[in-house]
C-alpha cells in the first residue's frame, strides 16, 4: 500500500467511525477497519507485524479511552451495553491507526520526537473534531482535564507504536528501548 492510499484510507475509516457513531452505529467503523486491514494485509511485507501492531494499539486504546471513561472525563456515543469500556468504533480507529505505522507513518519509526508531537497535538485535536463536529464524545467540565489526559496518552502511545513498528519490522535489530536509540 502506498503512502497516499494509507493516509486517505485511514481518514476514510475515521470519518466512517465518527459519523457512524454520531448516528448510534458501530458497524461503519468496524467495516471500514475490515476493508482497510484487508487491503493493507493483502500486500503487506509482514502481516505478523501489522497484526501485532493492531493488538498493541487496541490495548493502548483500552487504557487511554478506558481511563477517560473511568475517570469520568469523557463519555462516548454508540457505547453499547458496556458503557464502562471504550466503544468498539473507537477501538477500530486505534487498530486502523496502528496499520499506518508500516505505511504512511513509517518515517516516524526513527523519529520518536516528531511522533510524540504528532500524538500530543493531533490526538486531542481529533477528539475535539469528533466532539464538536459529530458530538460522539463529550468532555466533563472543565474539558481541559480530558484534553490534557489525551495529550499525555497520545504523546506516549504514538512514539511507542512507532518504536514497536520498527522493532517488529526489523526483527532483532530494533530491540533497544526508545530512549536508548541515540545512546552509544
N, C-alpha and C positions, 0 to 999 in steps of 0.2 A: 504494500500500500504506500503510495507516495505521500509527501508532506501535506499537500492541499486536500487530498481525499480524507486523510486522517483528521485534519483540522476541521474541515467542513462537516465530516461525519459526526465528530464529537458535538459540534454546535447543533446539528440537527437532532441528536439524541437529547441534548439539554432542553431544546425547545419542546420536543415531544413529551418529555418527562414533566416539565413545568406546566405546560399548557394542559396536558392530561390531568395532572394533579389539581389544577385550578378548576377543572370540571368534575373532580371527585373520582378520576380514573387512574388506575395504576398501570394498566396494560400498555398504553402508548410508550412509556419509558422502558418497560421490560422488552417490548417488541423492538424498540429502537436499539437497545443493547444487544439483543439477539442478532439482529441484522448486521449491526456494526461489527460485533465479535466474529460472526461467521465470515464476513468479508475480510477482516484482518487476519483471522486464523487460517484462512484458505491458503494464503501465500506466505505465512509467517516463517521466518528463518528458525524461530524456536517457539513452537506452540507451548511448550512446557513453561518457558519464561513468562509468556503472556498470561497463561492460566494462573501461575503463582502470583503474578502482579495483580490480577483481578482479585484473588483471595486476600492478598495483603491489603489492598485498597478497601475492600468491603469491611475488613476487620477495623481499619482506621476509621471508616465511616461509622461503624457501630460505636466506637469510642468517642469520636468527636461529636457526631449528631446525637448519639445517645446521651452524652454528657450535657449537651444543651437542653435536652428534654428533662433529664433527671434533676438538673439544677433549676429547672423552671425558667430558663432563659428564653425558650422558644417553643412554639407549637407549629406543627406541620399539617397541611391539608392531606386528605386521602391517606390517613394513617392505618385504616383497617381496624381489626379488633384489638390489636396490641399497641395502643397509643403510647405506651411507655418505651417503645422501641422505635428506632428510625424507620420511616416508611420505606417500602420496597422501591418506590420510584427514586428515592434519593440514593439508595444503595446501588441501584442500576447506574446512576450517574457516577458514583465512585468507581464502579467496575469499568465503565467506559473511559473515564479519565485515566485509569491505570494503563489502558491499552495505548494511550498516546505517548507514553514514555519510551516505547520502542519504535515510534514513528515520528510524528510531528514535534514532540518534545524531546527527542533523542539527544539534542545538543545540551540539555540540562544534566545529562548523566555525568558530565565532567565539570559542570558549573553549578555548584551547590549554593553559592550566594545568590546568583540570579534566581535559582529555584526557590530559595527562601523568600525573596522579594515578590516573586510571582504569586506564591501561596499566600503570604501575609497580606498582600494587597488585593489580588484577584479573587481569592476565596470569599472574603466578606463582600466584595463588590457583586459577585454572582448571587449571593444570598439576598443582598439588597435589591438587586434587579428582580429576583423571583418574588420577593416580598412586595415590592411596590408595583411591579407590572402585572402580577397574576395572583397576588395575595395567597401564595401557597406556604408561606412561612410568616409567622408573626412573632415579633420580639416583645418580651416583657419589658416594661419601662424600668429603668432607663435603658434604651436599646444599645447604648454603647457597651454595656456589660457583655451582651451576646456578641457584638461585633469584635470586642477585644478577645473573647474566647475563640471566635472563628479565626481571627488574625494569628493568634498564637498556635492554634491547632493546625491550620493550613500552612503556617510558616514552618512547622515541624514536618508535617505529612508530605509536602511537595518535595523537599530535598531528600527525605527518606525514600520516597518512591523512586526518585531519580537515581539514587545510590543503589537501591535494590535492583533496578532495571540494569544498571551497569554491572553489578556483581553477578546477577543471574545470567546476563547475556554473555559475559566473558568467562564463565566457568570459575576457575580458582584465582585468576589474576586480579580480581576485584575484591579480595577478602579483607582488605584493610577497612577499618571503620572510617566514616566520613571525615572526622577531624584528623585522621592520620594520613589522608591523601597527599598533603603537601609536606609532610614530615620527611626527614632523611637528609 
